[in-house]
Amino acid sequence: MRTVSRVGPPLLSGPARTRAAGLLVSLGAVVVVLGALSFHQSRPGSLDRAVDGAVISAYGSHLGVAAWLAAPGAGLPAAVCTAVIALACLATGRANGALLAVAAVCLSVGVVELVLKPLVARTYDGFLCFPSGHATAAFALAGTVTVLVNPSRTNPSRMHASQRVRARWALAAIAASVGLACVVACAVIALRWHYFTDTVAGAAVGIGTVTGLALVLDTPRVRSLLARASTRHTA
């Protein structure tokens, strides 16, 4: 009988951990600065005025389209996307990836809705709006995809032809997920649910949560606990 661990490889390579720690600090600073500038405000800032009008004008009266484009950042669609990613990770023996997928959206949106929105108390048309929950969920999903399929672990000069093809598909998946997150952010601005800086802060929270979780899940202690939970015995 042999023991098979299905934790999966580390989510971040060695050099990437240092960069991830720096990114986490930078994203936290973005949220703190924007939160301070937006504290108990009910009007757009100068940066919001520079961006919001152009986005609203671009959509014009097509608010139905904007609502559809904002949908991936809503609760049920985001949950479905999370479940698909998590199941794919479990099917390929990456328990750490599945946990990252499930925790990223839940934790980031929970922080936004339960902590940051009441704390900053910025409003748009009477509703709490900082940071954007839709943007947070969308960028948390995009960050999760980026971590899970990141092709930079292998030196391009050492890649075989099949690995190069997989790397191209990985880059396409990253570009698509980030592009979709940007579309969601623009759509909630067009719908007049959020200011531009609300979506920037949401993106920072979503990506920052994924980054922090990846760093935690890669620690020896957590990997050991996951190994025990995901180990199975085969003949």
MOQUI-V19093 format. One record per backbone hydrogen bond with DSSP energy under -0.5 kcal/mol. NH is the residue of the N-H (numbers start at 1). CO is the residue of the C=O. If there is no record, write none. Layout:
BEGIN
nh:NH co:CO
nh:NH co:CO
END
This chain:
BEGIN
nh:2 co:234
nh:4 co:232
nh:5 co:3
nh:17 co:13
nh:17 co:14
nh:18 co:14
nh:19 co:15
nh:20 co:16
nh:21 co:17
nh:22 co:18
nh:23 co:19
nh:24 co:20
nh:25 co:21
nh:26 co:22
nh:27 co:23
nh:28 co:24
nh:29 co:25
nh:30 co:26
nh:31 co:27
nh:32 co:28
nh:33 co:29
nh:34 co:30
nh:35 co:31
nh:36 co:32
nh:37 co:33
nh:38 co:34
nh:39 co:35
nh:39 co:36
nh:40 co:120
nh:41 co:38
nh:49 co:45
nh:50 co:46
nh:51 co:47
nh:51 co:48
nh:52 co:48
nh:53 co:49
nh:55 co:51
nh:56 co:52
nh:57 co:53
nh:58 co:54
nh:59 co:55
nh:60 co:56
nh:62 co:59
nh:63 co:61
nh:66 co:62
nh:67 co:63
nh:68 co:64
nh:69 co:65
nh:70 co:66
nh:71 co:67
nh:71 co:68
nh:73 co:70
nh:74 co:71
nh:78 co:74
nh:79 co:75
nh:80 co:76
nh:81 co:77
nh:82 co:78
nh:83 co:79
nh:84 co:80
nh:85 co:81
nh:86 co:82
nh:87 co:83
nh:88 co:84
nh:89 co:85
nh:90 co:86
nh:91 co:87
nh:92 co:88
nh:93 co:90
nh:94 co:89
nh:95 co:6
nh:96 co:7
nh:98 co:94
nh:99 co:95
nh:100 co:96
nh:101 co:97
nh:102 co:98
nh:103 co:99
nh:104 co:100
nh:105 co:101
nh:106 co:102
nh:107 co:103
nh:108 co:104
nh:109 co:105
nh:110 co:106
nh:111 co:107
nh:112 co:108
nh:113 co:109
nh:114 co:110
nh:115 co:111
nh:116 co:111
nh:117 co:112
nh:119 co:115
nh:120 co:116
nh:121 co:117
nh:123 co:41
nh:124 co:127
nh:127 co:124
nh:129 co:122
nh:130 co:122
nh:131 co:129
nh:132 co:198
nh:136 co:132
nh:137 co:133
nh:138 co:134
nh:139 co:135
nh:140 co:136
nh:141 co:137
nh:142 co:138
nh:143 co:139
nh:144 co:140
nh:145 co:141
nh:146 co:142
nh:147 co:143
nh:148 co:144
nh:149 co:145
nh:150 co:146
nh:153 co:150
nh:154 co:151
nh:158 co:155
nh:159 co:156
nh:164 co:160
nh:165 co:161
nh:166 co:162
nh:167 co:163
nh:168 co:164
nh:169 co:165
nh:170 co:166
nh:171 co:167
nh:172 co:168
nh:173 co:169
nh:174 co:170
nh:175 co:171
nh:176 co:172
nh:177 co:173
nh:178 co:174
nh:179 co:175
nh:180 co:176
nh:181 co:177
nh:182 co:178
nh:183 co:179
nh:184 co:180
nh:185 co:181
nh:186 co:182
nh:187 co:183
nh:188 co:184
nh:189 co:185
nh:190 co:186
nh:191 co:187
nh:192 co:189
nh:193 co:188
nh:194 co:188
nh:198 co:195
nh:199 co:195
nh:200 co:196
nh:201 co:197
nh:202 co:198
nh:203 co:199
nh:204 co:200
nh:205 co:201
nh:206 co:202
nh:207 co:203
nh:208 co:204
nh:209 co:205
nh:210 co:206
nh:211 co:207
nh:212 co:208
nh:213 co:209
nh:214 co:210
nh:215 co:211
nh:216 co:212
nh:217 co:213
nh:218 co:214
nh:219 co:216
nh:223 co:219
nh:224 co:220
nh:225 co:221
nh:226 co:222
nh:227 co:223
nh:228 co:224
nh:229 co:225
nh:230 co:226
nh:231 co:227
nh:232 co:4
nh:234 co:2
END
